[in-house]
Amino acid sequence: ACRIKGEDEAVIDARLKLASATRQVLANGLKVIGCSAPEKM
């Protein structure tokens, strides 16, 4: 089941922002330790 389809717009927006922030934090953390992140997983 897709947890984004059919949800309230505010919930969808919050989940997308959370996913984007998580991606940025992981990329920053990997950069600090000298690793590179793949474009897609």
N, C-alpha and C positions, 0 to 999 in steps of 0.2 A: 504494500500500500504506500502510495506517495503521501508524505506528510505535509506537502505544500499545496497540492491541488485541493481546491474546495475550502481552504482556510480563509479566515478574515484577512483583509489586506494588511492590517497592522501586524498580524502574526507572521505573514509571509515576509514583510519588510524586515521585521526583527530577525527572523531566521537567516535571511540573506545577508544582513549586516553582520550577524554573528559568524557566519561562514567566512565572509570576507576578512573580518578581524582575525579569525583563527589562522587563515592563510598567511596574513601579514606577520603575525607573531611567530609562526613557524619559520617563515622565510628569514626574518630578522635573527632568530635564534640560531639557525643554521649558518647564517653569514658570520655571526659572532665567533662561532667555533671553527670557521674556515671551511665549511662544506657548502656544496651547491644543491639547490632543490630542483627537481624536475619540473617542467612546465605543466605536465598533467600526470595524474596517478590513476 
